[in-house]
Amino acid sequence: MPEPEQKTTPQRDSIGRTLLVAFLVSLLCSSLVASAAVLLKPRQEANEARHIRRNIVDVAGLLESGEDIERLFEGIEARVIDLQTGRYVDDVDELRFDPVKAAGDPALSLAIPDELDVAGIGRRAKWGLVYLVRKKGQLATIVLPVHGRGLWSMIYGLLALEPDANTIVGITFYEHGETPGLGDQIAKRPWRDLWSGKQLFDQSNNLKIEVVKGRVPPDSPLAPYHVDGISGATLTGRGVTTTLQYWLGEHAYGPYLQNIRSQREGS
Ligand SMILES: Cc1cc2nc3c(=O)[nH]c(=O)nc-3n(C[C@H](O)[C@H](O)[C@H](O)COP(=O)(O)O)c2cc1C
């Protein structure tokens, strides 16, 4: 008996077809992800800027429940400074200037020699951005952005000072990747509260501020400059110290802080 004729159907599940479908699906998905990233970028940047403004208001001690952050921030003056001379500059737009972004642009930044780079940042912008709070026309608080290497991540913070450019009003870290429950305590109270009233420099103008391992003995002569370490996060605390040592030193905000102190003594 003759064999029944086999019907030939197009091979729907050939390897070529499978690969083509997989390719088209992944192309569609990656296009969707890329479009979403592009479309959401301005919103993401706006949220990040709002987050920083909120932290500036907070570290300056102006945060009050129920108050509109944007309205509070409007009362704070942003100024660009030349870090080398410590003087204000007027030809850089403070509303557009981002010192962290500028540090990535060779035309706007300089490389930090290894022996000075205690904060592990590699480069810094030529200018710094500071925030000034005035009360009845008088300088009341100075807020300085700082950043440096923690244990696992770059830590980005804000240090608020009294008009003597020496006494700490507050500190906060608004961005970091330190471990929850350990290093992340740098961004939380009660550790942040330990900083209020601490001094940066001693009588001879030596930078003394430091996060120590363990507790600071209250009767220690260094107690005005030393802050308790966080248990289990000594290394993140060390990152905070080195970050401050770089930014408050003579190669960063040092000349600016010295100018403020000299002006006060002269007035
Ligand atoms: C999973 C894990 C996460 C850690 N995260 C941190 C951290 O964020 N910051 C830090 O300083 N140490 C962190 N440590 C601890 C350090 O590696 C180190 O052991 C610790 O600093 C030593 O304890 P001490 O800080 O009390 O001296 C972590 C350890 C582990 C195992």
The ligand as an ORCA input file, in Angstrom:
! r2SCAN-3c Opt
* xyz 0 1
  C      27.793     43.302     55.986
  C      28.666     44.313     56.669
  C      28.429     45.659     56.450
  C      29.232     46.623     57.063
  N      29.002     47.936     56.841
  C      29.805     48.867     57.416
  C      29.605     50.255     57.177
  O      28.672     50.695     56.478
  N      30.475     51.119     57.760
  C      31.516     50.702     58.567
  O      32.278     51.533     59.027
  N      31.692     49.399     58.812
  C      30.872     48.476     58.276
  N      31.069     47.174     58.530
  C      32.020     46.788     59.582
  C      33.444     46.932     59.178
  O      33.665     46.078     58.118
  C      34.325     46.642     60.409
  O      34.173     45.324     60.743
  C      33.932     47.475     61.574
  O      34.198     48.806     61.226
  C      34.699     47.136     62.842
  O      33.893     47.430     63.991
  P      33.932     48.863     64.692
  O      33.479     49.822     63.675
  O      33.007     48.809     65.884
  O      35.370     49.077     65.070
  C      30.280     46.207     57.928
  C      30.518     44.849     58.135
  C      29.718     43.905     57.509
  C      30.008     42.454     57.751
*
